[in-house]
């Protein structure tokens, strides 16, 4: 019985180690693939993690309800000034400093807390903004 317990315990430990290694290998493979994507692929496949506008980093928000509640009227989004932004990695480092994309701030968003990107119909919020 003691040998069986030791074998089972050893198998559990081995499984945990293998799962951990598999996770790291998968993460490394995903990173390697992303490094090989062109700027156009990153943009078109929405593979960027953040956007940078006027030196501020913005992150995607799952629920844009706050922005919709505050900056819509009768169900219509009220666009304000155009926002020029750069696609960036998770650390806010642009993929290409020489290229930028266009979106919109919301009308009435004096703090410029949100950016709407029409191509993806997604709302991004400034880091620390929410």
Secondary structure, 3 states (H helix, E strand, C coil): CHHHHHHHHHHHHHHHHHHHHHHHHHHHHHHHHHHCCCHHHHHHCCCCCEEEECCEEEEECCCCHHHHHHHEECCEECEEEEEEEEEECCCCCECCCCCCEEEEEECCCCCCCEEEECCCCEEEEECCCC
